[in-house]
Amino acid sequence: MYWITNLNFRLDKQGLFRPGLLEYGIKRRGSKAVMYIGPALTLRPSAVFRLRLSYGVDILNHSRLLYLKMSVYP
């Protein structure tokens, strides 16, 4: 069990640009897990599409990670 604060800010009324502090992500690739914490920028050009670019420290493997994630919601 873990607890992580996720802070992001809406810069405009529609929420198109959302810079964030302490964004986090967890991903498992094969048997190796990656968990990063760091700043990020989320772009949300529509209600169904989101793009997040983050740079963080992988706290499980003691490395740095540049992470790009695209999400589409039907």
Helices and strands as residue ranges (DSSP letters): E 7-8, E 17-29, E 32-43, E 49-58, E 63-72
